[in-house]
Amino acid sequence: MILGLSMATFTIIHVIISLVGIISGFVVLAGLIKGERMEGWNMLFLLMTVLTSATGFLFPRNGITPAQIVGAISLVILLIAIVARYAGHLVGRWGWAYVVTAALAQYFNFAVLIIQSFQKFEPLKALAPTQSEPPFLIAQAATLALFLLLGLLALRGATRSVLA
């Protein structure tokens, strides 16, 4: 039991929170690329992404895991994003800080989705049982390349209007 919920129920809630974070994160990145602020979407993205990392720590584990390390790094990145957006008001370097940290937080969310997919879905697990095989490595490399491109486009779009 976690927070009074069965492990299965808690896992479903965690997955839903994560998916809402990922979907809203893509909306936010698209908005930044187009130079739009999208206040409500940004708030949803930040909230769901913080909850994704925070609820991940509640799963039972023995010792510190790579997922917990990524979760801790993500929470630090999200703290910077929240400060940049709501205390720094995207002014000056805070704007750049927000775009970079938002893109990085979205990358972490999506990279974890890929990891979990290769661990949990049998067809993917069969392709890369140890997650060191080419299909997994290609998926992770393509994800990194995609998010580098999205991050650069978001910076370019945001500097033309959102951060101007």
PyMOL commands that set and color helices and strands:
alter all, ss='L'
color gray80, all
select helices_A, chain A and resi 7-34+39-56+66-87+93-120+122-127+134-160
alter helices_A, ss='H'
color red, helices_A
deselect
rebuild
show_as cartoon
